[in-house]
Amino acid sequence: MTGVETDLNVKGDEIDIVGGQASVYGVRLTRVSGRISQLSTRDPHLAISGQGDGQLSNLVGYVNASPVSEMVGGFLDTAKATGPGRLQIKLDIPLNHAVDTEVDGSVFFQGNDVVLRTDLTPLSAVSGRLDFNQHGIRIAGINAGFVGGQAHIEADTKDGVLTFQIAGSATPQGLRRQIDSTLVRRLLDNARGLARYAATLIVRGPSLELHVSSDLTGVAIDLPDPLGKPVSDALALRVDLVPNPAATPVRDSVHVTAGSLVEVQLERLADPGPEGAMHIDRGVISIGSPAALPETGLLVQVTAAAPGHGPLAAVASKRHPRSRAPARPPPPCPTWWPRTSMSCGFPASA
């Protein structure tokens, strides 16, 4: 704390702090009060509390300077926020061993825009409260705009693991910003509507684990069979992203299923550098029937039944250079297929 202004009342071995003001990381605290107790013992304590308003970015900086940041693996170190916020803080400081300080604070969001990480879609118009202490973070309920819809977010920290529970709605256009895959973006360009989802995000140090589920009711997919879907139909979607914390460089795996129709398996590898982007080391996208992961590269397998053509089994691939080319050239791609990245196996009529 800097710029401290307060009245002190001395009573025996105690000193009361009354009507104080102070600044913490650019946040001006008012109504600062507290007490220095047990001055005649070997373990005097300073208990102090206050509240104040300031730029939310400064409040996040305060949280990151506390023991909370280390407890959650620096999850908020790269967080950015705009607009004003409010802070309430209580400290219990053992004056002879301040390293054991206990912290109890809250940050109040007031319609702010927040970027938690560069690889996560920003949160907009955030409202609610984030509580923190020396053991971690707790969120009883924050509401925000996210991936084209609204999200309700709760979180808690246990044994250094920060777990978010998210329930909300999303649009294909909102999700598009979160997706790197050209193929998936093309699919989203042909979808419309709003669907509800539930998600769990687990933060263990620098690694993220994500599980998402939705029935996609409310979203229409305007594509030929077998990928088309009316807005009222349900299609069970499951997304699982699991890190491999023991791997160097960083690796993770992504598994996506949409009913029994679509399955995606990806193994990703981080680029060099502290914030290296993830890229696909190997993977398979199978539509209509399962397919095994290739040794390297990305394989797309499509097994479809085309009206008037009978069963169609075709494989489009982008494999290791040593892989054999298809015996026949595949038919022309539909307009939504990423022509620049790979060939396809839909009939010309699709």
C-alpha positions as CSV (number, residue, x, y, z in Angstrom):
1,M,0.0,0.0,0.0
2,T,1.1,3.5,-0.8
3,G,-0.2,7.0,0.1
4,V,-1.6,5.8,3.4
5,E,-3.6,8.4,5.4
6,T,-5.2,7.3,8.6
7,D,-5.9,8.0,12.3
8,L,-4.3,5.7,14.8
9,N,-5.7,5.0,18.3
10,V,-3.4,3.3,20.7
11,K,-5.0,1.1,23.4
12,G,-2.6,-1.0,25.5
13,D,-0.9,-3.4,23.2
14,E,-3.2,-2.7,20.3
15,I,-3.4,0.1,17.7
16,D,-6.6,0.8,15.9
17,I,-6.6,2.1,12.3
18,V,-9.6,4.4,11.7
19,G,-10.9,6.2,8.6
20,G,-7.9,5.5,6.4
21,Q,-7.1,5.8,2.8
22,A,-4.5,4.1,0.7
23,S,-3.6,3.1,-2.9
24,V,-3.0,-0.5,-4.1
25,Y,-1.8,-1.0,-7.7
26,G,-3.3,2.2,-8.8
27,V,-6.6,1.6,-7.0
28,R,-7.5,4.1,-4.3
29,L,-8.9,2.4,-1.2
30,T,-11.3,4.2,1.1
31,R,-12.9,3.2,4.4
32,V,-9.7,1.5,5.4
33,S,-9.8,0.2,8.9
34,G,-7.9,-2.3,10.9
35,R,-6.0,-3.2,14.0
36,I,-2.4,-4.2,15.0
37,S,-2.9,-6.6,17.9
38,Q,-0.7,-8.6,20.3
39,L,2.1,-6.1,20.2
40,S,3.4,-7.4,23.5
41,T,3.7,-11.0,22.1
42,R,6.1,-12.6,19.7
43,D,3.3,-12.9,17.1
44,P,1.8,-9.4,16.4
45,H,-0.8,-9.2,13.6
46,L,-2.0,-6.5,11.3
47,A,-5.6,-7.0,10.2
48,I,-6.8,-4.4,7.7
49,S,-9.6,-4.0,5.2
50,G,-10.8,-1.5,2.7
51,Q,-12.7,-1.0,-0.6
52,G,-12.2,1.1,-3.7
53,D,-12.9,1.7,-7.3
54,G,-10.5,1.8,-10.2
55,Q,-9.7,0.4,-13.7
56,L,-10.4,-3.3,-13.8
57,S,-7.0,-3.9,-15.4
58,N,-5.4,-2.6,-12.2
59,L,-7.6,-4.8,-10.0
60,V,-6.5,-7.9,-12.1
61,G,-2.9,-6.8,-11.6
62,Y,-3.5,-6.8,-7.8
63,V,-4.9,-10.3,-7.9
64,N,-1.9,-11.5,-10.0
65,A,0.5,-9.9,-7.4
66,S,-1.1,-12.0,-4.6
67,P,-0.4,-15.7,-3.9
68,V,-3.5,-16.5,-6.0
69,S,-1.5,-16.2,-9.2
70,E,0.9,-19.0,-8.3
71,M,-2.0,-21.2,-7.0
72,V,-3.7,-21.1,-10.4
73,G,-0.6,-21.5,-12.5
74,G,-0.6,-17.8,-13.6
75,F,-3.9,-18.3,-15.4
76,L,-4.7,-14.6,-15.1
77,D,-1.2,-13.4,-15.9
78,T,-2.1,-12.5,-19.5
79,A,-5.7,-11.4,-18.7
80,K,-6.8,-8.0,-20.1
81,A,-9.8,-6.0,-19.1
82,T,-11.4,-2.7,-19.9
83,G,-13.6,-0.3,-17.9
84,P,-14.1,0.4,-14.2
85,G,-14.3,-2.2,-11.4
86,R,-14.6,-2.4,-7.6
87,L,-12.3,-4.1,-5.1
88,Q,-13.0,-5.2,-1.5
89,I,-10.0,-6.5,0.4
90,K,-9.1,-7.9,3.8
91,L,-5.6,-8.8,4.9
92,D,-4.3,-10.6,8.1
93,I,-0.5,-10.1,8.2
94,P,1.7,-11.7,10.8
95,L,4.2,-8.9,11.1
96,N,7.2,-11.2,12.0
97,H,6.4,-13.7,9.1
98,A,4.5,-11.7,6.5
99,V,4.9,-14.6,4.0
100,D,2.0,-16.3,5.8
101,T,-0.3,-13.4,5.1
102,E,-4.0,-14.4,4.6
103,V,-5.9,-12.6,1.8
104,D,-9.7,-12.4,1.4
105,G,-10.9,-10.2,-1.5
106,S,-13.5,-9.7,-4.2
107,V,-13.4,-8.0,-7.6
108,F,-16.8,-6.8,-8.9
109,F,-17.3,-6.6,-12.6
110,Q,-19.5,-3.8,-14.0
111,G,-20.2,-4.6,-17.6
112,N,-16.5,-5.0,-18.5
113,D,-14.9,-6.7,-21.6
114,V,-12.4,-9.3,-20.5
115,V,-9.8,-11.3,-22.4
116,L,-8.6,-14.2,-20.2
117,R,-6.2,-15.7,-22.7
118,T,-5.3,-15.0,-26.3
119,D,-6.5,-18.5,-27.4
120,L,-10.0,-17.9,-25.8
121,T,-12.8,-15.8,-27.2
122,P,-13.2,-12.6,-25.2
123,L,-16.0,-12.2,-22.6
124,S,-18.2,-9.1,-23.2
125,A,-20.4,-7.1,-20.8
126,V,-19.2,-9.1,-17.8
127,S,-21.2,-8.7,-14.6
128,G,-20.8,-10.4,-11.2
129,R,-18.1,-11.1,-8.6
130,L,-14.8,-12.9,-8.4
131,D,-13.6,-13.9,-4.9
132,F,-10.0,-14.7,-4.1
133,N,-7.9,-15.7,-1.2
134,Q,-4.4,-17.2,-0.6
135,H,-5.7,-20.6,-1.8
136,G,-7.3,-19.6,-5.1
137,I,-10.3,-18.2,-6.9
138,R,-14.0,-18.7,-6.5
139,I,-16.8,-17.4,-8.7
140,A,-20.4,-17.8,-7.4
141,G,-21.9,-16.6,-10.6
142,I,-20.7,-14.3,-13.5
143,N,-22.8,-13.5,-16.5
144,A,-21.1,-12.5,-19.8
145,G,-21.5,-12.5,-23.6
146,F,-19.5,-15.4,-25.1
147,V,-19.3,-17.0,-28.6
148,G,-22.4,-15.2,-29.8
149,G,-24.7,-16.0,-26.8
150,Q,-24.9,-15.5,-23.1
151,A,-22.9,-17.6,-20.5
152,H,-23.3,-18.2,-16.8
153,I,-19.9,-19.0,-15.2
154,E,-19.1,-20.5,-11.9
155,A,-15.6,-21.5,-10.6
156,D,-13.7,-22.9,-7.6
157,T,-10.2,-23.8,-6.7
158,K,-9.3,-27.1,-5.0
159,D,-5.7,-28.3,-4.4
160,G,-4.4,-25.8,-6.9
161,V,-6.8,-26.9,-9.6
162,L,-9.2,-24.2,-10.9
163,T,-12.4,-25.6,-12.4
164,F,-14.9,-23.5,-14.4
165,Q,-18.5,-24.7,-14.9
166,I,-20.1,-22.8,-17.9
167,A,-23.8,-23.0,-19.0
168,G,-24.9,-20.9,-21.9
169,S,-25.9,-20.5,-25.6
170,A,-23.8,-20.1,-28.7
171,T,-24.2,-19.3,-32.4
172,P,-22.2,-20.8,-35.3
173,Q,-20.9,-17.3,-36.1
174,G,-19.8,-16.8,-32.6
175,L,-17.9,-20.1,-32.5
176,R,-16.2,-19.4,-35.7
177,R,-13.7,-17.0,-34.0
178,Q,-12.7,-19.8,-31.6
179,I,-12.0,-22.4,-34.4
180,D,-8.7,-22.6,-36.4
181,S,-9.7,-25.4,-38.7
182,T,-10.6,-24.2,-42.2
183,L,-12.9,-27.1,-42.7
184,V,-14.8,-26.5,-39.5
185,R,-15.1,-22.8,-40.3
186,R,-16.7,-23.7,-43.7
187,L,-19.2,-26.0,-41.9
188,L,-20.0,-23.2,-39.5
189,D,-20.6,-20.8,-42.4
190,N,-23.4,-23.0,-43.5
191,A,-25.0,-23.2,-40.1
192,R,-27.4,-20.8,-38.4
193,G,-29.4,-20.5,-35.1
194,L,-28.7,-20.7,-31.4
195,A,-28.0,-23.8,-29.3
196,R,-27.5,-24.3,-25.6
197,Y,-24.4,-26.0,-24.2
198,A,-22.6,-27.0,-21.0
199,A,-18.9,-26.8,-20.5
200,T,-16.2,-27.7,-17.9
201,L,-12.8,-25.9,-18.1
202,I,-10.1,-27.3,-15.8
203,V,-6.9,-25.3,-15.3
204,R,-3.9,-27.2,-13.9
205,G,-0.9,-24.8,-14.0
206,P,-0.4,-23.7,-17.6
207,S,-2.5,-26.5,-19.1
208,L,-6.2,-26.4,-20.0
209,E,-8.6,-29.3,-20.1
210,L,-12.0,-28.7,-21.8
211,H,-15.2,-30.7,-22.0
212,V,-18.3,-29.4,-23.9
213,S,-21.7,-31.0,-24.7
214,S,-24.8,-29.8,-26.6
215,D,-27.8,-31.3,-28.4
216,L,-27.6,-28.6,-31.1
217,T,-31.3,-28.1,-31.0
218,G,-32.0,-24.7,-32.4
219,V,-29.2,-24.8,-35.0
220,A,-29.8,-25.6,-38.7
221,I,-27.0,-26.9,-40.9
222,D,-27.7,-26.1,-44.6
223,L,-25.6,-28.8,-46.2
224,P,-26.3,-31.9,-48.3
225,D,-26.9,-35.2,-46.7
226,P,-25.4,-36.6,-44.6
227,L,-24.3,-33.4,-42.9
228,G,-27.6,-31.4,-43.1
229,K,-29.8,-30.9,-40.1
230,P,-33.2,-29.1,-39.6
231,V,-33.3,-26.5,-36.8
232,S,-35.7,-28.6,-34.6
233,D,-33.7,-31.8,-34.7
234,A,-31.3,-32.8,-31.9
235,L,-27.8,-34.0,-32.7
236,A,-25.6,-34.9,-29.7
237,L,-22.3,-32.9,-29.8
238,R,-19.4,-33.7,-27.6
239,V,-16.0,-32.0,-27.5
240,D,-13.1,-33.1,-25.3
241,L,-9.7,-31.4,-25.2
242,V,-7.2,-33.2,-22.9
243,P,-3.6,-31.9,-22.4
244,N,-0.6,-34.1,-22.0
245,P,1.3,-32.3,-19.2
246,A,4.3,-34.6,-19.2
247,A,5.1,-34.0,-22.9
248,T,7.8,-31.6,-24.1
249,P,7.0,-29.6,-26.2
250,V,3.4,-29.2,-25.1
251,R,0.9,-31.7,-26.6
252,D,-2.8,-32.2,-26.3
253,S,-5.6,-34.3,-27.9
254,V,-8.9,-33.2,-29.3
255,H,-11.9,-35.6,-29.7
256,V,-15.2,-34.4,-31.2
257,T,-18.3,-36.4,-32.0
258,A,-21.6,-35.4,-33.5
259,G,-24.0,-38.3,-33.0
260,S,-22.8,-41.3,-34.9
261,L,-22.2,-39.3,-38.0
262,V,-19.0,-37.3,-37.4
263,E,-15.9,-38.1,-35.4
264,V,-12.8,-35.9,-35.2
265,Q,-9.6,-37.0,-33.5
266,L,-6.6,-34.6,-33.4
267,E,-3.2,-34.8,-31.8
268,R,-1.7,-31.3,-31.5
269,L,1.8,-30.0,-30.8
270,A,2.8,-26.5,-29.6
271,D,5.0,-24.3,-31.6
272,P,8.3,-23.2,-29.9
273,G,8.0,-20.2,-27.5
274,P,6.3,-19.4,-24.2
275,E,2.9,-18.9,-26.0
276,G,3.4,-21.2,-28.9
277,A,0.2,-21.8,-30.9
278,M,-1.0,-25.4,-31.2
279,H,-0.9,-27.1,-34.6
280,I,-2.1,-30.5,-35.8
281,D,0.6,-33.2,-35.7
282,R,-1.8,-35.9,-36.9
283,G,-5.5,-36.3,-37.1
284,V,-8.6,-37.8,-38.7
285,I,-12.0,-36.4,-39.6
286,S,-14.4,-39.2,-40.4
287,I,-18.0,-38.7,-41.7
288,G,-20.3,-41.7,-41.9
289,S,-18.0,-44.4,-40.5
290,P,-15.0,-44.5,-38.1
291,A,-11.4,-44.2,-39.3
292,A,-8.1,-44.8,-37.6
293,L,-5.5,-42.1,-37.0
294,P,-2.8,-41.9,-39.7
295,E,0.9,-42.0,-38.7
296,T,1.2,-38.4,-39.7
297,G,-0.8,-35.6,-41.4
298,L,-4.5,-35.1,-41.5
299,L,-6.9,-37.7,-43.0
300,V,-10.5,-36.9,-44.0
301,Q,-12.7,-39.9,-44.7
302,V,-16.3,-39.6,-46.0
303,T,-18.7,-42.4,-46.3
304,A,-22.0,-41.1,-47.6
305,A,-25.2,-42.3,-49.2
306,A,-26.1,-40.0,-52.1
307,P,-29.7,-39.9,-53.3
308,G,-30.0,-41.9,-56.6
309,H,-26.4,-43.0,-56.4
310,G,-26.5,-45.8,-53.8
311,P,-23.8,-46.1,-51.1
312,L,-20.7,-44.0,-51.7
313,A,-17.5,-44.7,-49.9
314,A,-14.7,-42.2,-50.7
315,V,-11.6,-41.0,-49.0
316,A,-10.0,-37.6,-49.2
317,S,-6.6,-37.3,-47.6
318,K,-3.7,-35.1,-46.9
319,R,-1.1,-37.6,-45.8
320,H,2.6,-38.0,-45.3
321,P,4.4,-37.6,-48.7
322,R,5.0,-41.3,-48.8
323,S,1.3,-42.2,-48.8
324,R,-0.1,-43.5,-52.0
325,A,-2.4,-41.3,-54.1
326,P,-6.0,-42.4,-54.7
327,A,-6.5,-44.6,-57.7
328,R,-9.0,-42.2,-59.2
329,P,-9.4,-38.5,-58.9
330,P,-12.2,-37.6,-56.5
331,P,-15.3,-35.8,-57.9
332,P,-15.7,-32.0,-57.6
333,C,-16.0,-30.5,-54.1
334,P,-19.2,-28.8,-52.8
335,T,-18.8,-25.1,-52.4
336,W,-18.3,-25.3,-48.6
337,W,-15.3,-27.7,-48.9
338,P,-11.8,-26.1,-48.3
339,R,-10.5,-26.6,-51.8
340,T,-7.1,-25.2,-51.1
341,S,-6.3,-27.8,-48.4
342,M,-7.4,-31.2,-49.6
343,S,-9.6,-33.0,-52.1
344,C,-13.0,-34.5,-51.3
345,G,-15.1,-37.5,-52.1
346,F,-18.7,-36.2,-52.5
347,P,-20.6,-36.8,-55.7
348,A,-20.7,-34.0,-58.2
349,S,-24.5,-33.6,-57.5
350,A,-23.7,-32.7,-53.9
